[in-house]
Amino acid sequence: MSTIEKIKEELLVEELIGINNEIILYNDDVNTFDHVINTLVRVCNHEALQAEQCALLVHYKGQCAVKTGNYEELIPYCSSLLEAGLSAEIQ
C-alpha cells in the first residue's frame, strides 16, 4: 500500500470515528404515531417505512436512535424535533 493510500485510509477512518453522536427519540404519552412519523420524514428525511419503524421502536422500547452524525450537525435536527413537541436529545 502506498503512502497516499495509507493517508486516504486514515482519513476515512478518522471521518467515520467523528460520526459518533446520535439523536435519541424518547416515548411520550402525548404525540400520535402519525405526528411522530410525519415529523421524522420532514425533519430527519426518513422514508415513511423507516419513520414508522422508528415510531414503533420508540413506542415499545422507549427510545430509538433516529439520526447519526457529528454533534454540531445534529443540533438543528434535534431542535426541530423538540419544536415539534417530541422528546429527543443528542448523545
C-alpha positions in Angstrom: 0.0 0.0 0.0 1.4 3.4 -1.0 1.8 6.3 1.4 -1.1 8.1 -0.3 -3.4 5.1 0.1 -2.5 4.9 3.8 -3.2 8.5 4.3 -6.6 8.2 2.5 -7.5 5.2 4.6 -6.5 7.0 7.8 -8.7 10.0 6.8 -11.6 7.7 6.1 -11.3 6.1 9.5 -11.0 9.4 11.2 -14.1 10.6 9.4 -16.0 7.5 10.5 -14.9 7.9 14.1 -16.0 11.5 14.1 -19.6 10.4 13.4 -20.3 9.1 16.9 -23.3 11.1 18.1 -26.9 10.3 17.6 -30.3 11.8 18.2 -32.3 9.6 20.6 -36.1 9.9 20.3 -38.0 9.1 23.5 -41.5 7.8 24.0 -44.2 10.0 25.5 -47.9 9.8 26.1 -48.7 12.9 24.1 -47.8 12.5 20.4 -49.6 10.3 18.0 -47.9 7.8 15.7 -48.8 9.9 12.7 -47.3 13.0 14.2 -44.0 11.2 15.0 -43.8 9.6 11.6 -44.6 12.8 9.7 -42.1 14.7 11.8 -39.3 12.1 11.2 -40.0 12.2 7.5 -40.0 16.0 7.4 -37.1 16.7 9.8 -34.8 13.7 9.5 -35.5 12.9 5.9 -36.6 9.4 6.7 -38.5 7.3 4.3 -42.1 6.6 5.5 -41.3 2.9 6.4 -38.1 3.9 8.3 -40.1 6.6 10.2 -42.8 4.1 11.0 -40.3 1.5 12.3 -38.6 4.2 14.5 -42.0 5.2 15.9 -42.8 1.5 16.8 -39.4 1.1 18.4 -39.9 4.3 20.5 -43.4 3.0 21.5 -42.3 -0.5 22.5 -38.7 0.1 23.6 -39.0 3.6 25.0 -36.4 5.1 22.7 -34.7 4.9 19.3 -31.7 6.5 17.6 -33.2 8.4 14.7 -30.2 10.3 13.2 -26.4 9.9 13.5 -23.6 12.4 12.8 -21.3 14.8 14.5 -22.7 16.9 17.3 -22.8 20.2 15.5 -24.6 18.7 12.5 -27.3 17.1 14.7 -28.2 20.3 16.7 -30.7 21.7 14.1 -32.3 18.3 13.6 -32.8 17.8 17.4 -34.0 21.4 17.8 -36.7 20.8 15.1 -37.8 17.6 16.8 -38.1 19.4 20.1 -40.0 22.3 18.4 -42.4 19.7 17.0 -43.2 18.6 20.6 -41.2 15.4 20.5 -38.8 14.3 23.3 -35.3 13.9 21.9 -31.6 14.6 22.9 -28.2 14.2 21.3 -25.9 11.6 22.8 
